[in-house]
Amino acid sequence: MNISNNTINAKNLSKKYNGKLVVDNVDLDIKKGEIYGLLGPNGAGKSTIILMILGLTEPSSGSISVAGFNSTREPLKVKRITGYLPEKIGFYEDMTAIQNLAYTAELNNITYKQIPKKIDEVLKIVQLEKNKNQIVKQFSKGMKQRLGIADVLIKDPELVIFDEPTEGLDLKVANQILETIKNLNKTKEITFMLSSHQLSLIQSMCHRVGILSKGKLIGEGKIDKLGRDLFGGGRYRVEIELSSPSPEVLDKLKNMDKVISVNQNKGIIEVICDKDLRREISKLITDSGVILTRMNIKDYALEEIYLKYFKEE
């Protein structure tokens, strides 16, 4: 039984292959209902961590569990509640979508009476109802990807792991896949782990990310916090434009609690602060009788963050 609110718990997780350390003392806590992005260059250890989560390889040291089940000692229980969609999906090409899904259902001990209903349900989710009797070798790559999602959903997983979920797909199909993931996360509270080299995808989808390098988890957290920590010492940078210059507003901003510095350049006021003060700043400006024409907090692109980590290695 899972007594914590985490779907994945890993502690001091390490793995050696032929004496080489490929995962190095990783702690990983992924919350129930979270979409988590696992990033890193080839050879960083992503695939090995996924294999250990699934119970397909044992850690050299440390421990890992899924929904309270130990992946090493209870791999069958972990497999029952976990769906995995690899980058290259394998189906029986000469079988129909229904036949492939029925086979998966039988492997997961779903009763014959339940199977037709379950198949209809998952095909509807991925919008393949009209193709259910079509043989899979006639499917496009995008259709196979959607069938892959149906295949992992048929056992009502608590956790789904996707490896490059939109690789090689055109933009329209890729967006359909991503919307399906978002809807499943919202409506069924499924926890997702996404491993991808497409940083814009990860930024648009994930609540938190973990960045791996040479087997170590070198950065983890919400993307905005990672950006603040890397580029601003953990501080917020708020940019403001006013309808007209106001030395009075500048002085008041400098005296606000949690404000570190205030600078003005070409009409743009930059406020560095220890917390998100946008609401307080807006009120201060309004009370001063000046019109606030623009205010935004500096967001960092995941690509900036990713490149910064590897530049500083």
Secondary structure, DSSP 8 states (H G I E B T S, - for coil): ---SSEEEEEEEEEEEETTEEEEEEEEEEEETT-EEEEE--TTSSHHHHHHHHTTSS--SEEEEEETTEETTT-HHHHHHHEEEE-SS----TTSBHHHHHHHHHHHTT--TTTHHHHHHHHHHHTT-GGGTTSBGGGS-HHHHHHHHHHHHHTT--SEEEEESTTTT--HHHHHHHHHHHHHHHHHH--EEEEE-S-HHHHHHH-SEEEEEETTEEEEEE-HHHHHHHHHHTT-EEEEEEESS--HHHHHHHHTSTTEEEEEEETTEEEEEESS--HHHHHHHHHHTT--EEEEEE----HHHHHHHHHH--
